[in-house]
Amino acid sequence: MPIGYWESEHLLAPADLTIIGSGIVGMSTALQYKKLRPKDKVRILERDIIGEGGTTRNAGFACFGGPGEWLDDLEQLGQDRWLRLVEMRIRGLRTLLEMLGQEQIGLEWKGGWELFGRELKGQERARDVMRALADLNRLVAPLLDVGLGDVHPLGADRPALAEDVHRAGILNAHLAIHLPWEGMLHTGRLVSAFHAALDSQGIQRLHGCSVDTLSRLDQGVDSWSISTPRGVFRSEKVAVCTNGFARQLVPELKVETAPNRVLVLTPASGAPPEGCYHAEDGYLYFRTLDRGRVLFGGGRHYGIPWPAPGSPLEEAAAVAAWDDRLVQSAEQWLGSTAIVTHRWTGWLGVGQDREPLIGHTAPGLHHAVRMGGMGIAVGAGIGKELARRIDSE
Ligand SMILES: Cc1cc2nc3c(=O)[nH]c(=O)nc-3n(C[C@H](O)[C@H](O)[C@H](O)COP(=O)(O)OP(=O)(O)OC[C@H]3O[C@@H](n4cnc5c(N)ncnc54)[C@H](O)[C@@H]3O)c2cc1C
């Protein structure tokens, strides 16, 4: 349908900044940019009716990693880059709280656990983690204290990982390490709180509007042309915040799309104690919900091949195989499962390491993508940084 007079003159008139993707990064960028430039016209274009990536489909862990994953990252990134990554997550959570409020996003500081299995690999990992526990506490606790010490019930100067480790007897684990600073939030309320904040700041959100291509027309104002099935939009600056889907618009970005399956189930023998749980190096995660239900997800390490888009039969087979494995894993950790009530796929943006990509590829064309598995932790802080960079371009 072509764009009409009222639309082109007013409703869809050129914007100062157009953000593509209404995940946590896109929405945070919009709010933070509007703070810096209150008079600018900011628009978000989102292809789904709510959102198709991770932000509306995640597990709701307010987390910054656990000892098993930290040891991997330390090895891959070295101490300085690893600590910056952990700090980025903690500061990101802080920014999220400042932007939207703890109650509005349903955040509760219930704590979490990292579980190590009884098989040989789990036992070896547990041994490595126990050896590193004191060092990890020494390095991470000050970051938590500075970032969250005044808003977290634990208060200042407490270790990142509890020293009273449970050696056995919790959820079929060989070892369980308590993560006392971890929290869980309500993903649905988080997204609603963002929508309310965007609306109150006069930021336009257009859902069901997929961007097909971006092109730069000239050097003047409104120089970016944004093609959608609904017509062509103009904008002075553009921010690509489409995470795992980013290469559709900016092919040179090094980010891959990775599916993750999630189930909501009711364990026959009851839910575990309230909180968040990580297992198998973070590839499996689960948390308590209401009415004895548990959200159980992950499984990228199963290595189940996912077909290219547009192959519904192959996709149905991959989904069935993946869900079977998840139910088996859930039974391994939680005992037999009475009923599965919800199943869905969420999309991650991943790369060779866990560091997000933030930058620009042409004048006025910015991006912040590749949030990995902890984009709810880092997303708001990344949005703040992206807004700062766009403002200072
Ligand atoms: C199953 C699952 C569980 C997770 N659990 C947690 C957790 O507990 N804690 C945590 O910290 N993180 C978690 N994550 C990670 C986190 O959800 C993501 O890293 C984060 O939401 C990414 O936010 P984003 O804004 O970068 O991208 P997304 O939320 O992926 O948003 C990108 C948006 O861009 C839109 N889009 C894409 N292409 C176009 C286009 N061409 N035109 C218009 N719009 C487009 C998409 O529809 C999408 O809505 C989880 C992720 C998944 C998938």
PDBQT file of the ligand as one rigid body, heavy atoms in Angstrom, charges set to zero:
ROOT
HETATM    1  C1  LIG A 401      15.265 -18.632  24.875  1.00  0.00    +0.000 C 
HETATM    2  C2  LIG A 401      16.114 -17.498  25.350  1.00  0.00    +0.000 A 
HETATM    3  C3  LIG A 401      16.353 -17.309  26.707  1.00  0.00    +0.000 A 
HETATM    4  C4  LIG A 401      17.134 -16.258  27.136  1.00  0.00    +0.000 A 
HETATM    5  N1  LIG A 401      17.257 -16.024  28.480  1.00  0.00    +0.000 NA
HETATM    6  C5  LIG A 401      17.950 -14.941  28.920  1.00  0.00    +0.000 A 
HETATM    7  C6  LIG A 401      18.014 -14.626  30.295  1.00  0.00    +0.000 A 
HETATM    8  O1  LIG A 401      17.409 -15.308  31.107  1.00  0.00    +0.000 OA
HETATM    9  N2  LIG A 401      18.749 -13.567  30.692  1.00  0.00    +0.000 N 
HETATM   10  C7  LIG A 401      19.435 -12.793  29.792  1.00  0.00    +0.000 A 
HETATM   11  O2  LIG A 401      20.136 -11.859  30.200  1.00  0.00    +0.000 OA
HETATM   12  N3  LIG A 401      19.336 -13.032  28.454  1.00  0.00    +0.000 NA
HETATM   13  C8  LIG A 401      18.619 -14.086  28.014  1.00  0.00    +0.000 A 
HETATM   14  N4  LIG A 401      18.517 -14.346  26.671  1.00  0.00    +0.000 N 
HETATM   15  C9  LIG A 401      19.199 -13.453  25.745  1.00  0.00    +0.000 C 
HETATM   16  C10 LIG A 401      18.408 -12.181  25.526  1.00  0.00    +0.000 C 
HETATM   17  O3  LIG A 401      17.040 -12.458  25.483  1.00  0.00    +0.000 OA
HETATM   18  C11 LIG A 401      18.850 -11.531  24.229  1.00  0.00    +0.000 C 
HETATM   19  O4  LIG A 401      20.261 -11.444  24.197  1.00  0.00    +0.000 OA
HETATM   20  C12 LIG A 401      18.287 -10.119  24.129  1.00  0.00    +0.000 C 
HETATM   21  O5  LIG A 401      16.898 -10.139  24.291  1.00  0.00    +0.000 OA
HETATM   22  C13 LIG A 401      18.663  -9.540  22.795  1.00  0.00    +0.000 C 
HETATM   23  O6  LIG A 401      18.047  -8.292  22.686  1.00  0.00    +0.000 OA
HETATM   24  P1  LIG A 401      18.166  -7.446  21.354  1.00  0.00    +0.000 P 
HETATM   25  O7  LIG A 401      17.415  -6.209  21.576  1.00  0.00    +0.000 OA
HETATM   26  O8  LIG A 401      19.605  -7.350  20.965  1.00  0.00    +0.000 OA
HETATM   27  O9  LIG A 401      17.521  -8.349  20.232  1.00  0.00    +0.000 OA
HETATM   28  P2  LIG A 401      16.117  -9.085  20.062  1.00  0.00    +0.000 P 
HETATM   29  O10 LIG A 401      15.362  -9.163  21.319  1.00  0.00    +0.000 OA
HETATM   30  O11 LIG A 401      16.435 -10.334  19.348  1.00  0.00    +0.000 OA
HETATM   31  O12 LIG A 401      15.339  -8.077  19.137  1.00  0.00    +0.000 OA
HETATM   32  C14 LIG A 401      15.650  -7.895  17.782  1.00  0.00    +0.000 C 
HETATM   33  C15 LIG A 401      14.362  -7.499  17.091  1.00  0.00    +0.000 C 
HETATM   34  O13 LIG A 401      14.664  -7.138  15.744  1.00  0.00    +0.000 OA
HETATM   35  C16 LIG A 401      13.525  -7.471  14.967  1.00  0.00    +0.000 C 
HETATM   36  N5  LIG A 401      13.959  -7.528  13.573  1.00  0.00    +0.000 N 
HETATM   37  C17 LIG A 401      14.835  -8.377  13.018  1.00  0.00    +0.000 A 
HETATM   38  N6  LIG A 401      15.008  -8.112  11.721  1.00  0.00    +0.000 NA
HETATM   39  C18 LIG A 401      14.224  -7.050  11.445  1.00  0.00    +0.000 A 
HETATM   40  C19 LIG A 401      13.972  -6.302  10.257  1.00  0.00    +0.000 A 
HETATM   41  N7  LIG A 401      14.582  -6.583   9.099  1.00  0.00    +0.000 N 
HETATM   42  N8  LIG A 401      13.090  -5.275  10.320  1.00  0.00    +0.000 NA
HETATM   43  C20 LIG A 401      12.465  -4.955  11.488  1.00  0.00    +0.000 A 
HETATM   44  N9  LIG A 401      12.678  -5.646  12.638  1.00  0.00    +0.000 NA
HETATM   45  C21 LIG A 401      13.549  -6.671  12.619  1.00  0.00    +0.000 A 
HETATM   46  C22 LIG A 401      13.110  -8.827  15.518  1.00  0.00    +0.000 C 
HETATM   47  O14 LIG A 401      11.766  -9.127  15.203  1.00  0.00    +0.000 OA
HETATM   48  C23 LIG A 401      13.345  -8.633  17.009  1.00  0.00    +0.000 C 
HETATM   49  O15 LIG A 401      12.170  -8.274  17.694  1.00  0.00    +0.000 OA
HETATM   50  C24 LIG A 401      17.734 -15.387  26.207  1.00  0.00    +0.000 A 
HETATM   51  C25 LIG A 401      17.508 -15.567  24.842  1.00  0.00    +0.000 A 
HETATM   52  C26 LIG A 401      16.693 -16.618  24.392  1.00  0.00    +0.000 A 
HETATM   53  C27 LIG A 401      16.455 -16.788  22.935  1.00  0.00    +0.000 C 
ENDROOT
TORSDOF 0
